[in-house]
Amino acid sequence: MTGTLTRPELTAADRCDRCGAAAQVRAVLPSGGELLFCGHHAREHETRLRELAADIQDG
């Protein structure tokens, strides 16, 4: 059996790594790490995350 690794949906318990607000966006880095952002910080850092080839997943 083959499986696909998926990340769980964001919940109310997930918090922005910058300010602690409710996370709305998950950015998965090519190295495998992930960052969670509120909408404000996701927009602020979107350009750089795209430069790093991050997989950006909304809510």
mmCIF file of the N, C-alpha and C atoms, coordinates in Angstrom:
data_MODEL
# 
_entry.id   MODEL 
# 
loop_
_atom_site.group_PDB 
_atom_site.id 
_atom_site.type_symbol 
_atom_site.label_atom_id 
_atom_site.label_alt_id 
_atom_site.label_comp_id 
_atom_site.label_asym_id 
_atom_site.label_entity_id 
_atom_site.label_seq_id 
_atom_site.pdbx_PDB_ins_code 
_atom_site.Cartn_x 
_atom_site.Cartn_y 
_atom_site.Cartn_z 
_atom_site.occupancy 
_atom_site.B_iso_or_equiv 
_atom_site.pdbx_formal_charge 
_atom_site.auth_seq_id 
_atom_site.auth_comp_id 
_atom_site.auth_asym_id 
_atom_site.auth_atom_id 
_atom_site.pdbx_PDB_model_num 
ATOM 1   N N  . MET A 1 1  ? 0.843  -1.171 0.000  1.00 0.00 ? 1  MET A N  1 
ATOM 2   C CA . MET A 1 1  ? 0.000  0.000  0.000  1.00 0.00 ? 1  MET A CA 1 
ATOM 3   C C  . MET A 1 1  ? 0.892  1.239  0.000  1.00 0.00 ? 1  MET A C  1 
ATOM 4   N N  . THR A 1 2  ? 0.578  2.170  -0.851 1.00 0.00 ? 2  THR A N  1 
ATOM 5   C CA . THR A 1 2  ? 1.312  3.426  -0.856 1.00 0.00 ? 2  THR A CA 1 
ATOM 6   C C  . THR A 1 2  ? 0.468  4.486  -0.183 1.00 0.00 ? 2  THR A C  1 
ATOM 7   N N  . GLY A 1 3  ? 1.105  5.378  0.506  1.00 0.00 ? 3  GLY A N  1 
ATOM 8   C CA . GLY A 1 3  ? 0.378  6.442  1.201  1.00 0.00 ? 3  GLY A CA 1 
ATOM 9   C C  . GLY A 1 3  ? 0.914  7.796  0.791  1.00 0.00 ? 3  GLY A C  1 
ATOM 10  N N  . THR A 1 4  ? 0.085  8.765  0.947  1.00 0.00 ? 4  THR A N  1 
ATOM 11  C CA . THR A 1 4  ? 0.471  10.140 0.674  1.00 0.00 ? 4  THR A CA 1 
ATOM 12  C C  . THR A 1 4  ? 0.528  10.887 1.988  1.00 0.00 ? 4  THR A C  1 
ATOM 13  N N  . LEU A 1 5  ? 1.638  11.549 2.211  1.00 0.00 ? 5  LEU A N  1 
ATOM 14  C CA . LEU A 1 5  ? 1.760  12.344 3.430  1.00 0.00 ? 5  LEU A CA 1 
ATOM 15  C C  . LEU A 1 5  ? 1.072  13.676 3.211  1.00 0.00 ? 5  LEU A C  1 
ATOM 16  N N  . THR A 1 6  ? 0.121  13.967 4.050  1.00 0.00 ? 6  THR A N  1 
ATOM 17  C CA . THR A 1 6  ? -0.564 15.252 3.983  1.00 0.00 ? 6  THR A CA 1 
ATOM 18  C C  . THR A 1 6  ? -0.484 15.902 5.351  1.00 0.00 ? 6  THR A C  1 
ATOM 19  N N  . ARG A 1 7  ? -0.511 17.184 5.354  1.00 0.00 ? 7  ARG A N  1 
ATOM 20  C CA . ARG A 1 7  ? -0.482 17.913 6.618  1.00 0.00 ? 7  ARG A CA 1 
ATOM 21  C C  . ARG A 1 7  ? -1.917 18.158 7.055  1.00 0.00 ? 7  ARG A C  1 
ATOM 22  N N  . PRO A 1 8  ? -2.174 18.102 8.343  1.00 0.00 ? 8  PRO A N  1 
ATOM 23  C CA . PRO A 1 8  ? -3.540 18.320 8.825  1.00 0.00 ? 8  PRO A CA 1 
ATOM 24  C C  . PRO A 1 8  ? -4.017 19.748 8.573  1.00 0.00 ? 8  PRO A C  1 
ATOM 25  N N  . GLU A 1 9  ? -5.306 19.909 8.474  1.00 0.00 ? 9  GLU A N  1 
ATOM 26  C CA . GLU A 1 9  ? -5.905 21.236 8.321  1.00 0.00 ? 9  GLU A CA 1 
ATOM 27  C C  . GLU A 1 9  ? -5.554 22.087 9.532  1.00 0.00 ? 9  GLU A C  1 
ATOM 28  N N  . LEU A 1 10 ? -5.447 23.384 9.316  1.00 0.00 ? 10 LEU A N  1 
ATOM 29  C CA . LEU A 1 10 ? -5.215 24.300 10.434 1.00 0.00 ? 10 LEU A CA 1 
ATOM 30  C C  . LEU A 1 10 ? -6.460 24.353 11.308 1.00 0.00 ? 10 LEU A C  1 
ATOM 31  N N  . THR A 1 11 ? -6.249 24.454 12.606 1.00 0.00 ? 11 THR A N  1 
ATOM 32  C CA . THR A 1 11 ? -7.359 24.545 13.559 1.00 0.00 ? 11 THR A CA 1 
ATOM 33  C C  . THR A 1 11 ? -7.227 25.847 14.358 1.00 0.00 ? 11 THR A C  1 
ATOM 34  N N  . ALA A 1 12 ? -8.196 26.097 15.189 1.00 0.00 ? 12 ALA A N  1 
ATOM 35  C CA . ALA A 1 12 ? -8.178 27.295 16.028 1.00 0.00 ? 12 ALA A CA 1 
ATOM 36  C C  . ALA A 1 12 ? -6.992 27.283 17.003 1.00 0.00 ? 12 ALA A C  1 
ATOM 37  N N  . ALA A 1 13 ? -6.437 26.109 17.253 1.00 0.00 ? 13 ALA A N  1 
ATOM 38  C CA . ALA A 1 13 ? -5.298 26.008 18.160 1.00 0.00 ? 13 ALA A CA 1 
ATOM 39  C C  . ALA A 1 13 ? -3.976 26.390 17.488 1.00 0.00 ? 13 ALA A C  1 
ATOM 40  N N  . ASP A 1 14 ? -3.945 26.430 16.155 1.00 0.00 ? 14 ASP A N  1 
ATOM 41  C CA . ASP A 1 14 ? -2.726 26.787 15.431 1.00 0.00 ? 14 ASP A CA 1 
ATOM 42  C C  . ASP A 1 14 ? -2.532 28.301 15.465 1.00 0.00 ? 14 ASP A C  1 
ATOM 43  N N  . ARG A 1 15 ? -1.329 28.727 15.799 1.00 0.00 ? 15 ARG A N  1 
ATOM 44  C CA . ARG A 1 15 ? -1.053 30.150 15.995 1.00 0.00 ? 15 ARG A CA 1 
ATOM 45  C C  . ARG A 1 15 ? 0.057  30.623 15.058 1.00 0.00 ? 15 ARG A C  1 
ATOM 46  N N  . CYS A 1 16 ? -0.008 31.889 14.681 1.00 0.00 ? 16 CYS A N  1 
ATOM 47  C CA . CYS A 1 16 ? 0.992  32.530 13.840 1.00 0.00 ? 16 CYS A CA 1 
ATOM 48  C C  . CYS A 1 16 ? 2.348  32.506 14.551 1.00 0.00 ? 16 CYS A C  1 
ATOM 49  N N  . ASP A 1 17 ? 3.400  32.131 13.811 1.00 0.00 ? 17 ASP A N  1 
ATOM 50  C CA . ASP A 1 17 ? 4.734  32.088 14.390 1.00 0.00 ? 17 ASP A CA 1 
ATOM 51  C C  . ASP A 1 17 ? 5.314  33.477 14.652 1.00 0.00 ? 17 ASP A C  1 
ATOM 52  N N  . ARG A 1 18 ? 4.740  34.508 14.085 1.00 0.00 ? 18 ARG A N  1 
ATOM 53  C CA . ARG A 1 18 ? 5.238  35.872 14.274 1.00 0.00 ? 18 ARG A CA 1 
ATOM 54  C C  . ARG A 1 18 ? 4.547  36.594 15.436 1.00 0.00 ? 18 ARG A C  1 
ATOM 55  N N  . CYS A 1 19 ? 3.202  36.460 15.529 1.00 0.00 ? 19 CYS A N  1 
ATOM 56  C CA . CYS A 1 19 ? 2.496  37.293 16.504 1.00 0.00 ? 19 CYS A CA 1 
ATOM 57  C C  . CYS A 1 19 ? 1.549  36.531 17.432 1.00 0.00 ? 19 CYS A C  1 
ATOM 58  N N  . GLY A 1 20 ? 1.311  35.269 17.172 1.00 0.00 ? 20 GLY A N  1 
ATOM 59  C CA . GLY A 1 20 ? 0.438  34.492 18.044 1.00 0.00 ? 20 GLY A CA 1 
ATOM 60  C C  . GLY A 1 20 ? -1.041 34.559 17.695 1.00 0.00 ? 20 GLY A C  1 
ATOM 61  N N  . ALA A 1 21 ? -1.415 35.291 16.634 1.00 0.00 ? 21 ALA A N  1 
ATOM 62  C CA . ALA A 1 21 ? -2.816 35.329 16.191 1.00 0.00 ? 21 ALA A CA 1 
ATOM 63  C C  . ALA A 1 21 ? -3.162 33.980 15.556 1.00 0.00 ? 21 ALA A C  1 
ATOM 64  N N  . ALA A 1 22 ? -4.422 33.755 15.294 1.00 0.00 ? 22 ALA A N  1 
ATOM 65  C CA . ALA A 1 22 ? -4.856 32.509 14.666 1.00 0.00 ? 22 ALA A CA 1 
ATOM 66  C C  . ALA A 1 22 ? -4.171 32.337 13.312 1.00 0.00 ? 22 ALA A C  1 
ATOM 67  N N  . ALA A 1 23 ? -3.603 31.163 13.087 1.00 0.00 ? 23 ALA A N  1 
ATOM 68  C CA . ALA A 1 23 ? -2.919 30.887 11.823 1.00 0.00 ? 23 ALA A CA 1 
ATOM 69  C C  . ALA A 1 23 ? -3.935 30.660 10.714 1.00 0.00 ? 23 ALA A C  1 
ATOM 70  N N  . GLN A 1 24 ? -3.673 31.246 9.559  1.00 0.00 ? 24 GLN A N  1 
ATOM 71  C CA . GLN A 1 24 ? -4.530 31.078 8.388  1.00 0.00 ? 24 GLN A CA 1 
ATOM 72  C C  . GLN A 1 24 ? -3.772 30.483 7.213  1.00 0.00 ? 24 GLN A C  1 
ATOM 73  N N  . VAL A 1 25 ? -2.443 30.516 7.274  1.00 0.00 ? 25 VAL A N  1 
ATOM 74  C CA . VAL A 1 25 ? -1.606 30.072 6.163  1.00 0.00 ? 25 VAL A CA 1 
ATOM 75  C C  . VAL A 1 25 ? -0.463 29.219 6.702  1.00 0.00 ? 25 VAL A C  1 
ATOM 76  N N  . ARG A 1 26 ? -0.194 28.113 6.003  1.00 0.00 ? 26 ARG A N  1 
ATOM 77  C CA . ARG A 1 26 ? 0.958  27.262 6.319  1.00 0.00 ? 26 ARG A CA 1 
ATOM 78  C C  . ARG A 1 26 ? 1.929  27.383 5.147  1.00 0.00 ? 26 ARG A C  1 
ATOM 79  N N  . ALA A 1 27 ? 3.194  27.666 5.439  1.00 0.00 ? 27 ALA A N  1 
ATOM 80  C CA . ALA A 1 27 ? 4.235  27.713 4.416  1.00 0.00 ? 27 ALA A CA 1 
ATOM 81  C C  . ALA A 1 27 ? 5.181  26.545 4.682  1.00 0.00 ? 27 ALA A C  1 
ATOM 82  N N  . VAL A 1 28 ? 5.217  25.603 3.747  1.00 0.00 ? 28 VAL A N  1 
ATOM 83  C CA . VAL A 1 28 ? 6.084  24.435 3.878  1.00 0.00 ? 28 VAL A CA 1 
ATOM 84  C C  . VAL A 1 28 ? 7.348  24.711 3.070  1.00 0.00 ? 28 VAL A C  1 
ATOM 85  N N  . LEU A 1 29 ? 8.467  24.728 3.743  1.00 0.00 ? 29 LEU A N  1 
ATOM 86  C CA . LEU A 1 29 ? 9.747  25.036 3.121  1.00 0.00 ? 29 LEU A CA 1 
ATOM 87  C C  . LEU A 1 29 ? 10.316 23.802 2.427  1.00 0.00 ? 29 LEU A C  1 
ATOM 88  N N  . PRO A 1 30 ? 11.151 23.993 1.405  1.00 0.00 ? 30 PRO A N  1 
ATOM 89  C CA . PRO A 1 30 ? 11.743 22.854 0.701  1.00 0.00 ? 30 PRO A CA 1 
ATOM 90  C C  . PRO A 1 30 ? 12.511 21.908 1.629  1.00 0.00 ? 30 PRO A C  1 
ATOM 91  N N  . SER A 1 31 ? 13.036 22.419 2.718  1.00 0.00 ? 31 SER A N  1 
ATOM 92  C CA . SER A 1 31 ? 13.773 21.590 3.679  1.00 0.00 ? 31 SER A CA 1 
ATOM 93  C C  . SER A 1 31 ? 12.855 20.690 4.495  1.00 0.00 ? 31 SER A C  1 
ATOM 94  N N  . GLY A 1 32 ? 11.535 20.943 4.404  1.00 0.00 ? 32 GLY A N  1 
ATOM 95  C CA . GLY A 1 32 ? 10.569 20.143 5.153  1.00 0.00 ? 32 GLY A CA 1 
ATOM 96  C C  . GLY A 1 32 ? 9.991  20.861 6.356  1.00 0.00 ? 32 GLY A C  1 
ATOM 97  N N  . GLY A 1 33 ? 10.600 21.955 6.759  1.00 0.00 ? 33 GLY A N  1 
ATOM 98  C CA . GLY A 1 33 ? 10.073 22.726 7.883  1.00 0.00 ? 33 GLY A CA 1 
ATOM 99  C C  . GLY A 1 33 ? 8.818  23.473 7.474  1.00 0.00 ? 33 GLY A C  1 
ATOM 100 N N  . GLU A 1 34 ? 8.095  23.948 8.445  1.00 0.00 ? 34 GLU A N  1 
ATOM 101 C CA . GLU A 1 34 ? 6.888  24.715 8.136  1.00 0.00 ? 34 GLU A CA 1 
ATOM 102 C C  . GLU A 1 34 ? 6.777  25.919 9.051  1.00 0.00 ? 34 GLU A C  1 
ATOM 103 N N  . LEU A 1 35 ? 6.141  26.940 8.515  1.00 0.00 ? 35 LEU A N  1 
ATOM 104 C CA . LEU A 1 35 ? 5.851  28.156 9.261  1.00 0.00 ? 35 LEU A CA 1 
ATOM 105 C C  . LEU A 1 35 ? 4.362  28.416 9.165  1.00 0.00 ? 35 LEU A C  1 
ATOM 106 N N  . LEU A 1 36 ? 3.780  28.895 10.248 1.00 0.00 ? 36 LEU A N  1 
ATOM 107 C CA . LEU A 1 36 ? 2.366  29.256 10.265 1.00 0.00 ? 36 LEU A CA 1 
ATOM 108 C C  . LEU A 1 36 ? 2.253  30.762 10.398 1.00 0.00 ? 36 LEU A C  1 
ATOM 109 N N  . PHE A 1 37 ? 1.335  31.350 9.611  1.00 0.00 ? 37 PHE A N  1 
ATOM 110 C CA . PHE A 1 37 ? 1.164  32.791 9.628  1.00 0.00 ? 37 PHE A CA 1 
ATOM 111 C C  . PHE A 1 37 ? -0.301 33.177 9.691  1.00 0.00 ? 37 PHE A C  1 
ATOM 112 N N  . CYS A 1 38 ? -0.580 34.297 10.341 1.00 0.00 ? 38 CYS A N  1 
ATOM 113 C CA . CYS A 1 38 ? -1.892 34.928 10.223 1.00 0.00 ? 38 CYS A CA 1 
ATOM 114 C C  . CYS A 1 38 ? -1.950 35.542 8.822  1.00 0.00 ? 38 CYS A C  1 
ATOM 115 N N  . GLY A 1 39 ? -3.090 36.030 8.408  1.00 0.00 ? 39 GLY A N  1 
ATOM 116 C CA . GLY A 1 39 ? -3.225 36.620 7.080  1.00 0.00 ? 39 GLY A CA 1 
ATOM 117 C C  . GLY A 1 39 ? -2.290 37.797 6.867  1.00 0.00 ? 39 GLY A C  1 
ATOM 118 N N  . HIS A 1 40 ? -2.171 38.652 7.871  1.00 0.00 ? 40 HIS A N  1 
ATOM 119 C CA . HIS A 1 40 ? -1.321 39.835 7.778  1.00 0.00 ? 40 HIS A CA 1 
ATOM 120 C C  . HIS A 1 40 ? 0.133  39.454 7.512  1.00 0.00 ? 40 HIS A C  1 
ATOM 121 N N  . HIS A 1 41 ? 0.678  38.546 8.313  1.00 0.00 ? 41 HIS A N  1 
ATOM 122 C CA . HIS A 1 41 ? 2.077  38.177 8.165  1.00 0.00 ? 41 HIS A CA 1 
ATOM 123 C C  . HIS A 1 41 ? 2.307  37.304 6.933  1.00 0.00 ? 41 HIS A C  1 
ATOM 124 N N  . ALA A 1 42 ? 1.320  36.551 6.510  1.00 0.00 ? 42 ALA A N  1 
ATOM 125 C CA . ALA A 1 42 ? 1.451  35.782 5.268  1.00 0.00 ? 42 ALA A CA 1 
ATOM 126 C C  . ALA A 1 42 ? 1.629  36.734 4.090  1.00 0.00 ? 42 ALA A C  1 
ATOM 127 N N  . ARG A 1 43 ? 0.833  37.793 4.056  1.00 0.00 ? 43 ARG A N  1 
ATOM 128 C CA . ARG A 1 43 ? 0.968  38.781 2.971  1.00 0.00 ? 43 ARG A CA 1 
ATOM 129 C C  . ARG A 1 43 ? 2.309  39.499 3.059  1.00 0.00 ? 43 ARG A C  1 
ATOM 130 N N  . GLU A 1 44 ? 2.728  39.825 4.267  1.00 0.00 ? 44 GLU A N  1 
ATOM 131 C CA . GLU A 1 44 ? 3.986  40.547 4.460  1.00 0.00 ? 44 GLU A CA 1 
ATOM 132 C C  . GLU A 1 44 ? 5.186  39.736 3.956  1.00 0.00 ? 44 GLU A C  1 
ATOM 133 N N  . HIS A 1 45 ? 5.174  38.426 4.153  1.00 0.00 ? 45 HIS A N  1 
ATOM 134 C CA . HIS A 1 45 ? 6.321  37.578 3.837  1.00 0.00 ? 45 HIS A CA 1 
ATOM 135 C C  . HIS A 1 45 ? 6.136  36.751 2.560  1.00 0.00 ? 45 HIS A C  1 
ATOM 136 N N  . GLU A 1 46 ? 5.030  36.926 1.855  1.00 0.00 ? 46 GLU A N  1 
ATOM 137 C CA . GLU A 1 46 ? 4.723  36.096 0.689  1.00 0.00 ? 46 GLU A CA 1 
ATOM 138 C C  . GLU A 1 46 ? 5.815  36.127 -0.383 1.00 0.00 ? 46 GLU A C  1 
ATOM 139 N N  . THR A 1 47 ? 6.323  37.288 -0.711 1.00 0.00 ? 47 THR A N  1 
ATOM 140 C CA . THR A 1 47 ? 7.339  37.400 -1.761 1.00 0.00 ? 47 THR A CA 1 
ATOM 141 C C  . THR A 1 47 ? 8.573  36.569 -1.421 1.00 0.00 ? 47 THR A C  1 
ATOM 142 N N  . ARG A 1 48 ? 9.050  36.708 -0.210 1.00 0.00 ? 48 ARG A N  1 
ATOM 143 C CA . ARG A 1 48 ? 10.247 35.962 0.196  1.00 0.00 ? 48 ARG A CA 1 
ATOM 144 C C  . ARG A 1 48 ? 9.976  34.461 0.241  1.00 0.00 ? 48 ARG A C  1 
ATOM 145 N N  . LEU A 1 49 ? 8.808  34.066 0.718  1.00 0.00 ? 49 LEU A N  1 
ATOM 146 C CA . LEU A 1 49 ? 8.474  32.640 0.763  1.00 0.00 ? 49 LEU A CA 1 
ATOM 147 C C  . LEU A 1 49 ? 8.446  32.046 -0.634 1.00 0.00 ? 49 LEU A C  1 
ATOM 148 N N  . ARG A 1 50 ? 7.919  32.789 -1.595 1.00 0.00 ? 50 ARG A N  1 
ATOM 149 C CA . ARG A 1 50 ? 7.902  32.315 -2.989 1.00 0.00 ? 50 ARG A CA 1 
ATOM 150 C C  . ARG A 1 50 ? 9.322  32.221 -3.541 1.00 0.00 ? 50 ARG A C  1 
ATOM 151 N N  . GLU A 1 51 ? 10.188 33.173 -3.192 1.00 0.00 ? 51 GLU A N  1 
ATOM 152 C CA . GLU A 1 51 ? 11.589 33.111 -3.609 1.00 0.00 ? 51 GLU A CA 1 
ATOM 153 C C  . GLU A 1 51 ? 12.268 31.850 -3.081 1.00 0.00 ? 51 GLU A C  1 
ATOM 154 N N  . LEU A 1 52 ? 11.862 31.417 -1.899 1.00 0.00 ? 52 LEU A N  1 
ATOM 155 C CA . LEU A 1 52 ? 12.421 30.213 -1.279 1.00 0.00 ? 52 LEU A CA 1 
ATOM 156 C C  . LEU A 1 52 ? 11.743 28.939 -1.780 1.00 0.00 ? 52 LEU A C  1 
ATOM 157 N N  . ALA A 1 53 ? 10.786 29.075 -2.694 1.00 0.00 ? 53 ALA A N  1 
ATOM 158 C CA . ALA A 1 53 ? 10.034 27.945 -3.267 1.00 0.00 ? 53 ALA A CA 1 
ATOM 159 C C  . ALA A 1 53 ? 9.216  27.228 -2.201 1.00 0.00 ? 53 ALA A C  1 
ATOM 160 N N  . ALA A 1 54 ? 8.672  27.980 -1.251 1.00 0.00 ? 54 ALA A N  1 
ATOM 161 C CA . ALA A 1 54 ? 7.811  27.404 -0.227 1.00 0.00 ? 54 ALA A CA 1 
ATOM 162 C C  . ALA A 1 54 ? 6.461  27.035 -0.825 1.00 0.00 ? 54 ALA A C  1 
ATOM 163 N N  . ASP A 1 55 ? 5.877  25.950 -0.350 1.00 0.00 ? 55 ASP A N  1 
ATOM 164 C CA . ASP A 1 55 ? 4.523  25.556 -0.721 1.00 0.00 ? 55 ASP A CA 1 
ATOM 165 C C  . ASP A 1 55 ? 3.592  26.287 0.235  1.00 0.00 ? 55 ASP A C  1 
ATOM 166 N N  . ILE A 1 56 ? 2.822  27.239 -0.275 1.00 0.00 ? 56 ILE A N  1 
ATOM 167 C CA . ILE A 1 56 ? 1.966  28.060 0.565  1.00 0.00 ? 56 ILE A CA 1 
ATOM 168 C C  . ILE A 1 56 ? 0.543  27.513 0.516  1.00 0.00 ? 56 ILE A C  1 
ATOM 169 N N  . GLN A 1 57 ? 0.040  27.126 1.691  1.00 0.00 ? 57 GLN A N  1 
ATOM 170 C CA . GLN A 1 57 ? -1.283 26.499 1.803  1.00 0.00 ? 57 GLN A CA 1 
ATOM 171 C C  . GLN A 1 57 ? -2.188 27.379 2.637  1.00 0.00 ? 57 GLN A C  1 
ATOM 172 N N  . ASP A 1 58 ? -3.286 27.837 2.032  1.00 0.00 ? 58 ASP A N  1 
ATOM 173 C CA . ASP A 1 58 ? -4.271 28.643 2.768  1.00 0.00 ? 58 ASP A CA 1 
ATOM 174 C C  . ASP A 1 58 ? -5.156 27.735 3.603  1.00 0.00 ? 58 ASP A C  1 
ATOM 175 N N  . GLY A 1 59 ? -5.409 28.182 4.835  1.00 0.00 ? 59 GLY A N  1 
ATOM 176 C CA . GLY A 1 59 ? -6.302 27.619 5.789  1.00 0.00 ? 59 GLY A CA 1 
ATOM 177 C C  . GLY A 1 59 ? -6.784 26.283 5.714  1.00 0.00 ? 59 GLY A C  1 
# 
